[in-house]
C-alpha cells in the first residue's frame, strides 16, 4: 500500500486495535479504505485497511491469503484484527506510486515495463505456489516503490478477492469478482479462475503499459463486457517497434482459452529474453497518446495480421548507409597508383546499386553487398586478398551484434568518414541515438573497430593511429596470412580500451541527457563531452599510437561536435514526443 493519492482526512478514526493511529487517507479498493498510520507500540509507519463489518468474511480471506505469502514483490501483512466497527488489515507502508499512475504520466520506458513484468511474474509465481490466486491483477494494485525504499521494483497488493486452493468458497461459482477490464473471460463468466486468470490479467497490464491502452476497456461496462472473450488486437499492430517475440508472448498470454495462454514461466522468459532490445527511455507512451491509441485500437481488426515489414524511413536509412559505406572505396588506395577517374566512377555507380538493393531488402541486400565487396577485393582485377580479410573481419560482427536493426548495419562507417576531416570523436554521439542500450553499446564498439581497421586499410592515422611498427598495406594486402599477423593482431591492442570507451559513452548518453529541464540536460551533455575527450586522450596515450600522442585539437573538436550532436538529438526527440500528443 502506497502513499499515492494521499489526502487529508479530518474525520479519520483516531487509534484502532489499541496501537495504530490513523492519519491520511491513501485510497480505497478491495471493499475497504486504506489509511496511512503509525504503529505507536513499535514506532513505525504502516498502512491500515479498514473494512466494514459486513465485509468481514472477505477481510478474513484477504488476511488468510496474505498470511500465506512472504515475498519481496508482495506487500507484507503485519496483523489483522477487528472491533465492533470494522475489520483491520495492517501491512507495510510502501512509499511510491501505482503502476496505473506511472502509465498515465508516461513515466515508464519499455525496459521498465519488462523489468516490472518479470518481478510480477515472480510475485504471482510465489502466490500460486502457496495456493493463492490473486484474481484482481491491475495497474492500481501494483505499487512501484520510490527509489531506495524497497528491494523490489514492484509490489503486488490487495488480495481482497483472492481465492485460496483448499479453502472454503466465499462466493458461488456464478459470482463474478474482480475488475472487469482486466478480468479473464472464464472469471467474467463465473467459472473457476485458476492460475491462467492471473497470467491473462498480468499480460493485459503489460499490454496496456506498452501500448498506452487496455484493448478490453470500452466506453462503458456493457461495451467492455462485450469485448470479453474476444481475440484482442495484436500488440505489434499498436507498437511496431517492439520485438516480435515480446508481442507474440503477450498476444499468447491474453488468449480467450485458459489452456492456450502458457505459464508465468513462459511469459517471464519472453520478458527477460527481449530485455536487451528494450527501449530504456521513458515517455515512449506519452501523456495524451492513450486516447489516440485507444481510438486506433477500436478500429483494428480482431484477427492478427501479418508481420509488419520494415518501415520506409528505415529502409531509406539502410540504403543510404550502405551506399555511404561503398563510398569508402573511393578513399582506398589502389596498389602502386592513385585511383583513376574511371575507378571512382565505378565506385559511385556501385554505391548507387548497393543503396537501392539494401533499401529494398535491408538484410539480404546488405549481406549480399558485403559478400560481393569482399569477393571483389579478394578475386577482382586488382586482387587484394589481405585487404579482403580485414574487410571481412570488420563486417562480420555487425549482423551478430545488431541482428534486428539492419538499418544500422552501415552506420559504423560514419566513424572513419568523420575521421577524415578530424571529427571522429563525434561518433559516440551518433552511436548514442538508438533507443536501446544494446544497440548503442554495439554501435559504439563497432565504430571503433571500423575506425582502427580503416587506419590500416587507408594507411592513414585518423584518430588513434596505427600501432608502432605496423607496416603499410603494400606489405600485407596481397597475403591473407601477413594481413592477419602484421595488421590485424597489432590492431587488437588498440581496440579493447577504445571500444570500451566509445561503447560506454554511447550507452550512457541518453541517461545523462535526460534532464527534466534544458539546463540539466546541457550540464549532463557538457560533462559527457569533457569525459569523452579526456578518456580519448588517455586511451590514445596508453596505446603509444604511431606518431605519439593524439592531436589535442582533433580530440577537442570531435568532443565539441559530439556535445552539439547530443543536444540536437535531445531536441529532436523532445519535439517528436511533443508531436505525439494530440
C-alpha positions in Angstrom: 0.0 0.0 0.0 1.5 3.3 -1.0 1.3 7.0 -0.3 -0.3 7.6 -3.7 -3.1 10.0 -3.9 -3.0 10.6 -0.1 -5.3 13.2 1.1 -6.1 14.8 4.4 -8.9 13.2 6.4 -10.0 15.2 9.4 -12.7 12.7 10.2 -10.4 9.8 10.3 -10.6 7.5 13.3 -8.0 8.0 16.0 -6.4 4.8 17.2 -7.5 1.4 16.2 -6.7 -2.0 17.7 -5.2 -0.1 20.6 -1.9 0.9 18.8 -2.4 2.2 15.2 -3.0 5.9 14.9 -4.6 6.7 11.5 -3.5 9.7 9.5 -4.1 10.4 5.9 -6.5 8.5 3.6 -4.5 6.8 0.9 -7.2 5.3 -1.2 -9.9 2.8 -1.4 -10.3 -0.6 -3.0 -10.9 -4.2 -2.2 -14.0 -3.4 -0.2 -12.2 -1.1 2.2 -10.4 2.2 2.8 -6.7 2.4 3.2 -5.1 4.8 5.7 -1.6 5.8 6.4 -1.0 5.1 10.1 1.6 4.9 12.8 2.2 1.9 15.0 2.6 3.6 18.4 3.9 0.4 20.0 6.8 -0.2 17.6 7.1 3.4 16.4 6.9 2.7 12.7 4.8 3.7 9.7 2.2 1.2 8.5 -0.8 1.1 6.2 -4.2 0.1 7.6 -7.1 -1.1 5.5 -10.4 -0.5 7.3 -13.2 -2.9 6.1 -16.8 -2.5 7.3 -18.2 -5.3 9.4 -20.3 -6.6 6.6 -17.2 -7.3 4.6 -15.7 -9.3 7.5 -15.6 -12.6 5.6 -13.8 -11.0 2.7 -11.4 -9.4 5.1 -10.7 -12.8 6.7 -10.0 -14.2 3.2 -7.6 -11.4 2.3 -5.8 -11.8 5.6 -5.5 -15.6 5.2 -4.3 -15.2 1.6 -1.7 -12.5 2.6 -0.6 -14.6 5.6 0.5 -17.4 3.3 2.8 -15.1 1.4 6.3 -14.0 2.1 7.9 -12.4 -1.0 9.7 -9.1 -1.7 7.3 -8.5 -4.6 4.2 -8.7 -2.4 3.1 -6.2 0.3 3.7 -7.8 3.7 0.7 -8.2 6.1 1.7 -7.5 9.7 -1.5 -8.1 11.6 -5.3 -8.4 11.3 -7.9 -7.7 13.9 -11.5 -6.4 14.4 -13.6 -4.4 16.7 -17.3 -3.5 16.9 -17.0 -1.1 13.9 -14.7 -2.8 11.3 -12.0 -5.3 10.5 -8.5 -4.0 10.1 -5.6 -5.3 8.0 -2.3 -3.8 8.9 0.5 -4.0 6.4 3.8 -2.4 5.4 3.6 1.1 4.1 5.3 1.4 0.7 6.2 4.9 -0.4 5.8 5.2 -4.1 3.2 5.3 -6.8 0.9 2.9 -8.6 1.7 1.4 -11.9 -1.5 2.9 -13.2 -0.3 6.4 -12.4 3.1 5.8 -13.9 1.4 4.6 -17.1 -0.9 7.6 -17.3 2.1 10.0 -16.7 4.2 8.4 -19.4 7.0 7.8 -16.9 8.0 4.3 -17.9 10.4 3.1 -20.6 9.8 -0.2 -22.3 12.7 -1.6 -20.3 11.0 -0.5 -17.1 7.8 -2.3 -18.1 9.7 -5.6 -18.8 11.6 -5.4 -15.5 8.3 -4.7 -13.7 6.6 -7.6 -15.5 9.3 -10.0 -14.6 9.1 -9.0 -11.0 5.3 -9.5 -11.0 5.7 -12.9 -12.6 7.9 -13.9 -9.7 5.4 -12.5 -7.1 2.5 -14.3 -8.7 4.5 -17.5 -9.0 5.2 -17.4 -5.3 1.5 -16.8 -4.6 0.4 -19.7 -6.9 2.9 -22.0 -5.2 1.2 -21.2 -1.9 -2.2 -21.9 -3.4 -3.3 -18.2 -3.7 -4.9 -16.9 -6.9 -5.0 -13.1 -6.9 -7.9 -12.6 -9.4 -7.5 -8.8 -9.4 -4.2 -8.0 -11.0 -4.4 -4.5 -12.4 -2.2 -1.4 -12.6 -3.8 0.1 -9.5 -2.9 -2.9 -7.5 0.8 -2.7 -8.4 3.0 -0.3 -6.4 6.3 1.0 -7.7 8.4 1.8 -4.6 10.2 5.1 -4.5 13.9 4.8 -5.2 15.9 3.4 -2.3 12.8 2.5 -0.2 12.5 -1.2 -1.1 14.4 -4.1 -2.7 11.7 -4.9 -5.2 11.0 -2.9 -8.3 7.3 -3.6 -7.9 5.0 -4.8 -5.2 1.6 -6.6 -5.7 -1.1 -5.7 -3.2 -4.8 -6.1 -2.5 -5.7 -9.8 -2.2 -9.3 -8.9 -1.3 -10.8 -11.1 -4.0 -8.1 -13.8 -4.0 -9.1 -17.4 -4.0 -7.3 -20.0 -1.8 -6.9 -23.5 -3.0 -8.4 -25.9 -0.5 -10.2 -23.1 1.4 -14.0 -22.7 1.8 -15.5 -20.8 -1.1 -16.9 -17.4 -0.1 -18.6 -17.0 -3.5 -20.9 -19.2 -5.6 -19.5 -20.5 -8.9 -21.6 -18.0 -10.8 -20.4 -15.0 -8.8 -18.1 -12.5 -10.6 -15.4 -10.7 -8.6 -12.5 -8.6 -9.8 -12.1 -5.7 -12.2 -14.0 -6.1 -15.5 -11.4 -4.6 -17.8 -8.6 -6.9 -16.5 -10.8 -10.0 -15.9 -10.1 -13.2 -17.7 -13.1 -14.5 -19.8 -13.6 -17.5 -17.6 -13.6 -15.3 -14.5 -16.1 -12.9 -16.0 -18.4 -15.9 -16.8 -18.4 -17.0 -13.2 -16.4 -20.1 -13.9 -13.5 -21.2 -11.7 -10.5 -18.9 -12.2 -7.1 -20.5 -11.7 -3.5 -19.5 -12.4 -4.3 -18.8 -16.0 -6.6 -16.0 -15.0 -3.7 -14.2 -13.3 -1.5 -14.8 -16.4 -4.2 -13.2 -18.5 -4.5 -10.2 -16.2 -0.8 -9.6 -15.9 -0.3 -9.8 -19.7 -3.1 -7.3 -20.1 -1.5 -5.0 -17.6 1.8 -5.2 -19.6 0.0 -4.7 -22.9 -1.5 -1.5 -21.5 1.8 -0.3 -20.2 3.5 -0.8 -23.6 0.7 0.4 -25.8 -1.0 3.0 -23.6 -4.4 1.4 -23.9 -6.2 -1.5 -22.5 -7.8 -3.2 -25.5 -10.6 -4.6 -23.5 -11.8 -1.4 -21.9 -14.6 0.3 -23.8 -16.8 3.4 -23.3 -18.8 1.7 -20.6 -19.2 -1.5 -18.6 -21.7 -3.1 -21.1 -19.4 -2.4 -24.0 -16.4 -3.7 -22.1 -18.3 -6.9 -21.2 -19.0 -7.4 -24.9 -15.3 -7.4 -25.6 -14.6 -10.1 -23.0 -13.7 -13.4 -24.6 -12.8 -11.8 -28.0 -9.4 -12.2 -29.7 -7.6 -9.0 -28.9 -5.7 -6.8 -31.4 -2.1 -7.8 -31.6 0.2 -5.6 -29.6 2.6 -5.4 -32.6 -0.1 -3.6 -34.5 0.0 -0.8 -32.0 3.8 -0.9 -31.2 5.6 -1.9 -34.4 8.9 -1.1 -32.9 8.7 -3.7 -30.2 10.4 -7.1 -30.7 8.2 -9.6 -32.4 8.9 -12.2 -29.7 7.6 -10.0 -27.0 4.4 -9.1 -28.8 3.8 -12.8 -29.6 4.3 -13.8 -26.0 1.8 -11.2 -24.7 -0.7 -12.0 -27.5 -0.4 -15.6 -26.5 -1.0 -14.9 -22.8 -4.3 -13.0 -23.5 -5.9 -15.7 -25.5 -9.5 -16.4 -24.5 -8.9 -20.1 -23.8 -7.1 -20.6 -20.4 -5.2 -23.7 -21.6 -3.7 -21.7 -24.6 -2.1 -18.9 -22.6 1.0 -20.7 -21.3 2.5 -20.2 -17.9 4.1 -17.4 -15.9 7.4 -19.0 -16.6 6.8 -18.7 -20.3 5.8 -15.1 -20.0 8.8 -14.3 -17.8 11.2 -16.0 -20.2 9.9 -13.8 -23.1 10.2 -10.6 -21.0 13.8 -11.5 -20.0 14.7 -12.6 -23.5 13.7 -9.3 -25.1 15.0 -7.1 -22.3 18.4 -6.3 -24.1 16.4 -4.9 -27.0 14.0 -2.8 -25.0 14.0 1.0 -25.2 15.3 2.4 -22.0 14.0 6.0 -22.3 10.7 6.9 -20.6 7.9 8.6 -22.5 7.6 6.0 -25.3 3.9 6.1 -24.5 3.4 9.8 -23.7 0.6 11.5 -21.8 -2.3 12.2 -24.2 -1.3 9.4 -26.5 -3.5 7.0 -24.6 -6.7 8.5 -26.0 -5.4 8.5 -29.6 -4.2 4.9 -29.3 -7.5 3.8 -27.8 -9.3 5.2 -30.8 -7.0 3.5 -33.1 -7.3 0.2 -31.2 -11.1 0.4 -31.5 -11.0 0.1 -35.3 -8.3 -2.6 -35.5 -9.4 -6.0 -36.7 -9.5 -8.6 -34.0 -7.7 -11.0 -36.3 -3.9 -11.0 -36.1 -2.4 -9.5 -39.3 0.9 -10.4 -40.9 4.2 -9.3 -39.6 4.7 -5.6 -40.4 7.6 -5.0 -42.8 10.4 -2.6 -42.1 9.1 0.9 -42.4 10.0 3.1 -45.4 12.2 5.7 -43.5 14.3 2.9 -42.0 14.7 1.3 -45.5 15.9 4.6 -46.8 18.3 5.0 -43.9 19.6 1.4 -44.5 20.1 2.1 -48.2 21.9 5.4 -47.7 24.1 3.9 -45.1 25.1 1.1 -47.3 25.8 3.4 -50.2 27.9 5.6 -48.0 29.9 2.6 -46.9 30.6 1.8 -50.5 32.0 5.3 -50.9 34.8 4.4 -48.6 36.2 2.5 -51.5 36.9 5.9 -53.2 39.4 6.6 -50.4 41.1 3.2 -50.6 44.4 3.3 -52.4 45.0 1.2 -55.5 48.4 -0.6 -55.1 51.1 1.4 -56.9 49.0 4.2 -58.2 46.2 6.7 -57.4 42.7 5.8 -58.1 41.8 6.9 -61.7 38.6 8.7 -62.5 37.1 5.6 -64.1 37.6 3.7 -60.8 36.0 6.5 -58.9 33.1 6.4 -61.3 32.7 2.7 -60.9 32.7 3.0 -57.1 30.0 5.7 -57.3 27.9 3.5 -59.6 28.3 0.5 -57.2 27.3 2.7 -54.3 24.1 3.6 -56.0 23.3 0.0 -56.8 24.0 -1.1 -53.3 21.9 1.7 -51.8 18.9 0.7 -53.9 19.3 -3.0 -53.1 19.7 -2.5 -49.4 16.7 -0.2 -49.3 14.5 -2.9 -51.0 15.9 -5.8 -49.0 17.7 -4.5 -46.0 19.2 -7.7 -44.5 19.7 -9.7 -47.7 20.9 -6.7 -49.7 23.5 -5.7 -47.1 24.8 -9.3 -46.7 24.9 -9.7 -50.5 26.7 -6.4 -51.0 29.2 -7.2 -48.2 29.9 -10.6 -49.7 30.3 -9.2 -53.2 32.7 -6.5 -51.9 34.9 -8.9 -50.1 34.9 -11.2 -53.1 35.8 -8.3 -55.4 38.7 -7.4 -53.2 39.9 -11.0 -53.0 39.5 -12.0 -56.6 38.9 -8.8 -58.6 41.0 -7.3 -61.4 43.3 -5.8 -58.7 43.2 -8.6 -56.2 44.0 -7.7 -52.6 43.3 -10.8 -50.5 44.9 -9.4 -47.4 42.7 -6.4 -47.5 39.7 -8.6 -48.2 40.4 -10.5 -44.9 40.5 -7.2 -42.9 37.3 -6.0 -44.6 35.6 -9.3 -43.9 36.7 -9.2 -40.2 35.4 -5.7 -39.9 31.9 -6.5 -41.4 31.4 -9.9 -39.7 30.4 -8.7 -36.2 27.7 -6.2 -37.3 24.8 -8.6 -38.1 25.6 -10.5 -34.9 25.6 -7.5 -32.6 22.7 -5.7 -34.3 20.5 -8.7 -35.5 17.2 -6.8 -35.5 18.4 -3.4 -36.7 19.6 -3.8 -40.3 19.2 0.0 -40.9 22.1 0.4 -38.5 24.5 -2.1 -40.1 26.3 0.5 -42.2 26.3 3.2 -39.5 29.8 2.4 -38.1 31.1 3.7 -41.4 30.4 7.2 -40.0 33.4 6.8 -37.7 36.1 6.7 -40.4 34.2 9.1 -42.5 34.1 11.7 -39.7 37.7 11.0 -39.0 38.8 12.2 -42.5 38.1 15.9 -41.5 39.3 15.2 -38.0 35.9 14.8 -36.3 36.0 11.1 -35.4 35.4 11.9 -31.7 31.8 13.0 -32.6 30.8 9.4 -33.5 29.8 8.3 -29.9 27.1 11.0 -30.0 25.6 9.4 -33.1 26.1 5.9 -31.7 24.1 7.1 -28.6 20.9 7.8 -30.6 19.4 4.3 -30.9 16.6 3.7 -28.3 18.0 0.5 -26.8 21.1 0.1 -24.7 22.4 -2.9 -26.6 22.3 -1.1 -29.9 24.0 1.9 -28.5 26.8 0.0 -27.0 27.2 -2.3 -30.0 27.3 0.7 -32.4 29.9 2.5 -30.3 32.2 -0.6 -30.2 31.9 -1.4 -33.9 32.6 2.2 -34.8 36.0 1.9 -33.1 36.6 -1.4 -34.8 35.9 0.0 -38.2 37.9 3.2 -37.5 41.0 1.2 -36.4 40.8 -1.1 -39.4 40.3 1.8 -41.7 43.5 3.3 -40.4 45.3 0.2 -41.6 43.4 -0.1 -44.9 43.8 3.5 -45.8 47.3 3.8 -44.5 46.3 7.0 -42.6 46.3 7.9 -38.9 42.7 9.0 -38.4 42.4 9.2 -34.6 44.2 6.7 -32.5 46.9 6.0 -35.1 48.4 2.7 -36.2 50.3 0.7 -33.6 54.0 1.4 -33.7 55.9 -0.7 -36.2 52.8 -1.7 -38.2 53.7 -1.8 -41.9 51.7 -0.1 -44.6 49.1 -2.0 -46.7 51.6 -2.6 -49.5 53.4 -5.1 -47.2 50.4 -7.3 -46.4 47.4 -6.6 -48.7 48.5 -9.3 -51.1 48.7 -12.1 -48.5 46.0 -13.0 -46.0 48.4 -14.6 -43.5 50.6 -11.5 -43.4 47.5 -9.3 -43.1 46.5 -11.3 -40.0 50.0 -11.2 -38.5 51.2 -7.8 -39.4 48.0 -5.7 -39.4 45.1 -7.4 -37.5 47.0 -8.7 -34.5 48.7 -5.4 -33.7 45.3 -3.6 -34.2 43.8 -5.8 -31.5 46.0 -4.0 -29.0 44.2 -0.8 -29.9 40.6 -2.0 -29.9 39.6 -3.2 -26.4 40.2 0.1 -24.5 38.9 2.3 -27.3 35.9 0.2 -27.9 35.0 0.1 -24.2 35.3 3.9 -24.1 33.0 4.5 -27.1 30.6 1.8 -26.2 30.2 3.2 -22.7 29.9 6.8 -23.9 27.1 5.8 -26.4 25.4 3.7 -23.7 25.1 6.4 -21.1 24.5 9.4 -23.3 20.6 9.3 -23.2 20.7 8.8 -19.4 22.9 11.9 -18.9 20.9 14.0 -21.4 17.6 13.0 -19.9 17.3 16.0 -17.6 13.8 17.3 -16.8 14.9 20.8 -17.8 17.1 22.1 -20.5 19.9 23.4 -18.2 20.1 20.0 -16.5 20.4 18.3 -20.0 23.1 20.8 -21.1 25.1 20.2 -17.9 24.9 16.4 -18.5 26.0 16.7 -22.1 28.9 19.0 -21.3 30.1 16.7 -18.6 29.8 13.8 -21.0 31.7 15.6 -23.8 34.6 16.5 -21.4 34.7 13.0 -20.1 34.8 11.7 -23.7 37.7 13.9 -24.6 39.7 13.1 -21.5 39.0 9.4 -22.0 40.1 9.5 -25.6 43.4 11.2 -24.8 44.0 8.7 -22.0 43.3 5.7 -24.3 45.5 7.2 -27.1 48.4 7.9 -24.7 48.1 4.4 -23.2 48.3 2.8 -26.7 51.5 4.5 -27.7 50.0 5.1 -31.1 52.2 5.7 -34.1 53.1 9.3 -34.2 52.8 9.8 -30.4 50.0 11.4 -28.5 46.7 12.3 -30.1 46.3 15.8 -31.6 44.5 17.8 -28.8 42.8 20.0 -31.4 41.3 16.9 -33.1 40.2 15.4 -29.9 38.7 18.7 -28.6 36.9 19.3 -31.9 35.4 15.9 -32.0 34.2 16.1 -28.4 32.7 19.5 -29.0 30.8 18.3 -32.1 29.7 15.2 -30.1 28.2 17.5 -27.5 26.3 19.5 -30.1 25.0 16.4 -31.8 23.9 15.0 -28.4 21.9 18.2 -27.7 20.5 18.2 -31.2 19.4 14.6 -30.7 17.8 15.5 -27.4 15.9 18.4 -29.1 14.7 16.2 -31.9 13.4 13.6 -29.5 11.7 16.2 -27.4 9.9 17.6 -30.4 8.9 14.1 -31.6 7.5 13.3 -28.2 5.5 16.6 -28.2 4.2 15.9 -31.7 2.7 12.6 -30.5 0.5 14.4 -28.0 -2.9 15.2 -29.7 
